[in-house]
Amino acid sequence: MGSLIRADWLRIRRRWDVWIIVLGIPALGLIGYFTGAISAANSPGHAAGDWGELPAQFDAQGAAQHAFAALPYQFPRSIATMVEGTTM
């Protein structure tokens, strides 16, 4: 069994696609983590009591949701209306 594992290791370790998977996926994960951490650190935070334009954004979002729900047969809401009316 040990000789079979050793033979597989000799064959697999020279393949470049295996090393791309073994090293590339963790590298992409680390790059994604660090870029997310950097962008989160650079984003402006809200101080306690400093809401700025947040209530206006909530109102705009509520108005958009109300307008979206009022038109159930217009795309893209028509897809949800069609799926909700079907029986599985």
Buried (B, 14 or more C-beta within 10 A) or exposed (E): EEEEEEEEEEEEEEEEEEEEEEEEEEEEEEEEEEEEEEEEEEEEEEEEEEEEEEEEEEEEEEEEEEEEEEEEEEEEBEEEEEEEEEEE
